[in-house]
């Protein structure tokens, strides 16, 4: 892939960067070198490399669901004055 100032400016715009002329002249050869290094990766033989989508073993860390007795409605509303029709009363949100 050929990198020129137009592509550099497009990437800078997408990244919301404002590059000066000096920065453009500095970054253009650096970007070319970086892309050249990455393009060399396409020449590597990876046919014997195992796929590593998840590098660490994954296991379920959640506890078992145990059904327990919960609060009755009256007991839950016991310590509040702000109730209406057996529910908590709250200010209108919308």
C-alpha positions in Angstrom: 0.0 0.0 0.0 1.4 3.4 -1.0 1.1 6.1 1.6 1.1 9.7 0.6 0.2 13.0 2.2 -3.5 12.7 1.2 -3.8 9.3 3.0 -1.9 10.7 6.0 -4.2 13.7 6.2 -7.3 11.5 5.8 -6.1 9.3 8.7 -5.3 12.4 10.8 -8.8 13.9 10.1 -10.5 10.6 11.1 -8.4 10.6 14.2 -9.3 14.2 14.8 -5.6 15.3 14.7 -4.4 18.6 13.2 -1.0 18.0 11.8 1.4 20.8 10.9 3.5 20.6 7.7 6.5 19.6 9.9 4.6 16.8 11.6 3.3 15.5 8.2 6.9 15.4 6.9 8.0 13.6 10.1 5.1 11.1 10.3 4.9 10.2 6.6 8.2 8.1 6.5 7.4 6.7 10.0 4.0 5.5 8.9 5.5 4.0 5.7 8.0 2.1 7.9 5.3 0.8 10.2 3.2 -0.4 7.4 6.2 -2.1 5.8 6.9 -3.9 9.0 3.3 -5.1 9.2 3.2 -6.2 5.6 6.1 -8.6 6.3 3.7 -10.5 8.6 1.8 -11.7 5.6 4.9 -13.7 4.5 5.0 -15.7 7.7 3.8 -19.4 7.7 1.2 -19.7 10.3 -0.3 -23.0 9.2 1.2 -24.8 12.3 0.1 -22.1 14.8 -2.9 -22.9 16.9 -5.7 -20.4 16.8 -5.7 -18.3 20.0 -9.0 -16.4 20.1 -9.1 -16.7 23.9 -5.6 -17.0 25.3 -6.7 -17.8 28.9 -9.1 -20.6 29.9 -12.6 -19.4 30.5 -14.7 -20.8 33.3 -18.0 -19.8 34.8 -17.4 -17.9 38.1 -21.0 -17.3 39.0 -22.5 -19.0 42.0 -25.4 -21.4 41.9 -28.8 -19.8 42.1 -30.3 -20.7 45.5 -33.9 -19.8 46.1 -34.3 -18.0 49.4 -37.2 -16.4 51.2 -37.4 -12.8 50.1 -39.1 -9.8 51.8 -42.9 -9.6 51.8 -44.2 -6.5 50.1 -45.4 -4.9 53.4 -42.0 -5.6 55.0 -40.1 -4.0 52.1 -42.3 -0.9 52.4 -42.1 -0.8 56.2 -39.5 2.0 56.6 -40.8 4.5 54.0 -43.6 7.0 54.0 -43.5 7.3 50.2 -45.8 4.5 49.0 -48.8 4.4 46.7 -51.0 1.4 46.1 -48.5 -1.0 47.7 -45.4 0.2 45.8 -42.6 2.7 46.3 -43.6 6.2 45.2 -40.9 8.1 43.3 -40.8 11.4 41.3 -41.8 11.3 37.7 -38.7 10.6 35.5 -40.0 11.6 32.1 
